[in-house]
Amino acid sequence: MKSEKLVIKKMGINGEGIGYIDQKIAFIKGALTGEEVLAEIDVRERRYLSGHVVKVLKKSSMRVPHHNNDKKTYGYSLFHMNYLDQLPFKKGLIKDAIAKYTKFDVEELDIKPVLSSDEVEHYRHYAAFPIVYLRGKLVFGELEGVDHFLSVDDLYRLQSPVINTTLNKIQKILNEHKCKDYYPRVKCGLRYIMVREFNEGLQVVFITGKDGIAKEVTKEIAQIDEVVSIYYSINTSSHSDFNEKGFKRIYGMNAMTLTCKDQDYKINVKSHMIMNPEMEYKKYDVLTSLIDEEDEILSLYSGLGLWEMSLPNDVTALEENEYQLDDALKNRDRIKEMNKFFKLCNIDKEIVRLCKKKTYDKVVVHGGDITEEIAKSIILSKVPAVILEGKNMSALGLSIEKLQNRYHITYVSGVDVDPNTPLVHAIVKLERNER
């Protein structure tokens, strides 16, 4: 296939380089701003092209030497970019979202530098992969594009070393027992594997077809020193909401332990996993710095409630995921944080009721995405300050837009929870305009 030469003008929100070929915009994976590259075009649409770098003709100073590891970085779109250069790029993503969706002049805002991570590789304490049959054996991995398969060996740089090692051991066991991948027509076989790292060790979870997983296989996996818990769930539905079918414990521990701010919390198999604890807890520190000790807090989409339970404040926390809420309640009772009220509810409906009764000092929205109903309740209740935090920049910008006629931005920062990916966790504080 013919390669195209182009100059990269800027970088897109997914970390791809953006240039033009015959006046048509082209999104090129692996290219950096200012570079001249040869690119192979993988997709040709009427309005755009997309492809990947074949050769860099003129290198950017931001580029990291390859060291013959192109394939092993192919799945993570910023590994070819110096880490310290990633931080201004991510700050720019926050700035662009505010500029795109709101009336605020971003040049007038004091947007703080993105808080860097001490660990830029092997920081994820969670991994999840489809199980597929490839070249005569079962492997864990995923397709990128049409025909490029990324195995665990290719995707090793984000997961912790113990997860990578254990995945390879499990992969070997499955092949020795001649296990099969999932075949939708008969709804049998192995579909997915998830591995989560906790204080005690690793929890391994399989998603299977109706035949489950053989006892002799899980018995051998249980002999791996790092594995302390094994679950499986039979799920033959076409979508991937694995929690709906329930999980069965095969081996080992039930609830696992996660330490946050010197406090231990018990986490069940259905609750969401914190991928990067170090940076997640740094994000909590930033949020806490925006709270006064006497504030009464309303927290929306509070998840496991770890940040809420680290505060001295009275907190009302609303959550729509029953598994997260169940863990939050059990942990609250166990550590006796009785000034924290957690409720499972439809948040759009519950916030109307709560905001009619009282005005909270601050409303914190985890995920950064507020509906019209939430925005209306905040505005009518005259909440003095709102804190939005999340990594979906479009959702964040649209949420600020819903509040911009009554609130102004007083704080913007970013936390690099996902190094070497084009994701950034933004934190924005808005305060009510004086009338």
N, C-alpha and C positions, 0 to 999 in steps of 0.2 A: 504494500500500500504506500502511496506517495506521501512523504512528509511535507508539512507546511512550515515555512519560516515566519515568525512573528515576534514583535516586541511586546513585553508585558507591561501594561500601563498601571495596573493596580491589582489588589487582591480582593477576592469576593468573600462573602460571609462563610463559605464552606472551606476556605483556605486555598482555593484554586486561583491561579493567575488568570487575569483577564486581559485579552488583547483583541485585535481585529484581523480578520482575513477577508479580503475583498469587501471591506466595509461592513462585514457581519461580525457581531460579537462572538468571541470564542472563549470558553472556560477550559483552562488547561491545568490538569492535576500535576503537581510537582514543580510548578513554575513560580518565581518570585518577582516582585515589582522591580522593574528596570532591566530585567534579563532579556536577552535575545535567545530564542530557543527554536529547535526543530521539534514539531509536535505531530503525532499521529492522531488523526481525527477519528473518534470512535462513533460519534453520533452527529448526523447532519439533519437539523430541523430547519423549517422555513425561517424561523426568527433567530436561531442561534446554532453554534457548533460546540461540541465538547470533545475533549481528547486528553492525551497525556504526553509528557515530555519524552522525546527520544534522545535528544542531545542538547546540552546547554552550550550555546555558542559564545555567549557573553555572560559571565557569572556575576551575581549580586554578592556584595560583601556580607549579606545576611545568610548565605548558603553554608551549610555544614558539609565538610568533606564526606564523600560517600563511603569510603573504606569498603568498597565492594559489598555493600549490604542493601542495595536498592530494593530487592524483593522483600526483605524483612522490614522495610519501612513503608512499603507500598500502601498498607491499609490505614496509615495514620498520617493525615495530610500536612502536618507541620514538623515532622521529624527532620526534614531537610533544612529547616530554618533555625538559626541560632536561638537558644531559649530566651535570652534577654531581648532579642528583637521581637519575639512573640508577644511580649507584654504590651508594648505600644500599639501593636496591631489589634490586640484584644480591647485595649482602651478605646481604640477607634471604632470598634464594633458597637460599644455602648454609646459613644458619642453620635454615631450615625443613626442609631435607632431613635434617640431622643430628637435629633434634627429632622428625621423623616416623618415622625408621627405627631410631633407636638409643635406648639408655637414658640417654645423657649429658644432663646439665642444661645446655642451651645458654646459659643466663644466667650460668653459672659459667665458661664458656669465653671466653678472650681472642681473639675473632675479629677479625683485623686488617681495616682498611679495604681495599676493592677498589682495586688499583693502577690508576690511570687511564691512558688513552692520550693521547699528544700529538696524534695525528691521529684525529679522530672521523668523518671522511668520507674517501672515496677511499683507504682503507687496504688494500683487498684487491688482492693481486697475482695473482688467479686469478678467472676468470669462466667459467661453463658454462651454456649455454642451449639449449633445444629450438629447432629451426628449423621454423617453421610458415608456412602460406600464409594471409594475412589481408588482406582488402580489396584483392585484386588483386595482391599482391606477397609475396615472402618476407620474413619478419621474425624476429628473435631475441627470445625472451621466454618468458613462462610465464603460465598461468592462475592467478588467485587467486580461490577460490570457484568458482561455477558459470559466470559469464559475464563476469568482469572480467579482461581481458588486460593484462599488464604488459610493455611493450616495453623495449628497451635504453634508450630515451630516458626512460622512467619509472623505470628501475632504475639510474640513473647515479651515485647518491650513495655507493655502497660501493666500486665498482671504481675503480682508478686512472684518471686522465684519459687516459693513453696507451692503455689497454685500451678505454675507451669510444669514443675517436676511431677506433681501428682496427676495432672491431666495426662501426661505421657505414660505414666504407670498404668492408669485406668484404661487408656487406649490399648495398651499392650494386652491387658487382661481380657478385654472384650474380644480382641482378635484371636487370642489363644482359645477362647471358648466358642469361637465362630458365631458370635452374635450377629444379628441382622439389623440393618437400618430400617426405618419406617417405610412401609409400602401402603399408600393410601387406599388402594383397591381392596385389600384384605384387612386394613386397619391394624396391622401388627408390626412389631419392630421397635427400635429405639429412636426417639425423635430428638431430644435435647438433653444436654447435661449442664448443670449449674454448680459452681463451686464457690462457697462463701467462707471467708477467713475470719474467725473469731478468736477470743482470748485462748480458748481451750484447744483449738485446732481447726480443721476443715470440716465443713458440712457439705456433703455431696447429694445432689438432687437430680433424679432422672425423670424425664417426661417420656412416657412409653405409649405404645399401642395397647390394644386390649389384652395382649398376652403378658404384659408386665415385664419383669426381669427375673432371670433364673436365680435361685437361692445360692447355687454354687458360685455364681459370678459375684454377687454382693458379699458373700462370705470371704472371698479372696480379696475384694476391695477393702473390706473391713480390717484386713491384716496390714494395710499400709499404715505406718506409724502416725502419719499426720492426720488421718481420717478419724474423726470421733463421732460422726453422725451420718447416717444414710437414709434418705427418703426417696419415694417414687410416687408419681401420680399418673394414672391412666387417663389420657386425654386424646381423643381422636377428632376433636373439632378442628375446623379449618383455620380458625383464628388462634391467637397465642395468649389468651388470658388464662394462664395455667392455674391460677388460684381457684377458679370456679368449680373444679372437680374434686378438690380436696387432696390431701397428701397422706401417705401411710409411712410410718416410721419402720424401717427394717432393722436398724442397728443404732445403738449408742444413745447419745444425749438427745433430750427433747428441746427445751429452750437453751439457746446459746448466750454467752456473755459478751457484751460490748462495753468497754470502759470509755466514758466521756467525762472530762473534767474531774478525774479522780473518783468518779461514781460509777459503779457497775449496774448495767441494765440487762434484763433478760429479753431476748428477741426470739419470736417464733418463726417457723419456716415460711410463713406466708407474708411476713412483713418485708418491706423494701429494705435493701441493704445499703449502708453507707459505703460508697466505693473508695473514697479517699479520706479516711478519718482525720489525718493531719490538717488538711485544708478545710474540711467541713467544720472542725472545731475553731480554726482561725476565722472562718466566716461567722461563727457564733460570737466570737470576741468583738467583731465589727458591729454586729447587731446590738450586742449588749452596750457598747459605747454610745449608742444612739438612744438609750433608755435611761430615764432618771429613776432613782430608787423608789420614789413615791408614786410612780406611774401605775395606773391600773391598765392592764394590757388585754386587748382582744386579738387573738391569734387565729388566722384562717388557714386551713389546710396544714395543720400542725404536725401531721405525720406521727412519728414515735414520741414527739414531745420532749426530745432531749434538750433542746435549747430552752424551752419553757421551764423545765425542771431545774435548769442551772441558775435561774433568776431568783432573787428574793421577793420579787413582786407578786401581787395577786394577778392571776392570769385566767382568763376564760378562753379555752382553746376548742375550735370547731374542726371536725374531720369527717370526711365522707367515706373513708376506707375503714371497714370494721376491724380488719386485722391489725392495722396500725393503732387504731383507737384502743383495742383490747390490750395491746402491749403497753400503751401509755397509761391506762388505768391501773393495770397490775403493778407496773413499776412505781407509779405515784404512791399507791398504797403501801408497797413494800418499803420504800425509802421515806415514807411519811411526809410527802410534800402536799399537805392537805389544803394549801391555799391555791392549788391548781385545779380548775374545773374543766374536765374534758368531756365533750359531748359528740356523739355520732348523730349527724343530721344532714338535711339538705341545707347547705350553707346559704344559698340565696334566700330561702324562707326564714331561716333562723336569725339571720342578721337583721332582718326587718323587725322582728320581735324584740331582739336585744337592744337595738339602737333606739327604739321607741321608749324603752324603759329608762335608759341612762346614756350618758356620753362618756365613752372611754377616753383615757388620756392619749393612747396611741393604738392604732390598728396596724398589725403586722400581717402581710400577705405573703406566705411562702409559695414559691412558684411564680410570683409576680403577675398573675393573670386575674384580673377582676372583671366581673360581669357588670352590665348596666345596673342590675339590682343592687349589687354590693356598692358600686359607686354612688348610687342615689342615696342609700342608707347612710353612708359615710358623710355625704354632703349635708343631708337634712339633720343628722345628729350633731353636726358642727364639731366633729372630731378634730382636736387641735393638730395632730400629726399622723401621717401615714407612712409606713415603711414597706416598700416593695422589694422583694429579693427573688431572683430566679435567673435561669440561663437561656430562656427563650427571648431573644431581643425584640422580636416583633410583638409578642404578647406584652412585654414590659412597656414598650413604646405606646401601644394602644391603651394600656391601663393608665399611664400617665396622662394621655390625651383625655380620658374620661374625667379626670380630676382637675385639669389645668385651669378651668375658669374660676375655681374656688381655692386652689392651692398653688404654691410655688415651690420650686426645687431648692433645697438647702444643703443637700449632700448627695454626692455620687461617687461610688467607688466600685472596684472589681476585685474579685478573689479568684485566683487561678486554680480552681478545683480540678481541671482537666488539662494538665500540661501536654503539649505536643498534639493537641487537637484544636480545632477552630471554635472551641466553646469557652465561654467566660461566664462567671457567676457575678451578676451585677446587683448592687444594693443602692437603692434610691430612697432618700427621705424627702417628703413633701410636708410643708407646714401651711396651715390655713391662712389665707390672706386676711389682714386686718381691714375692717370696714369702718 
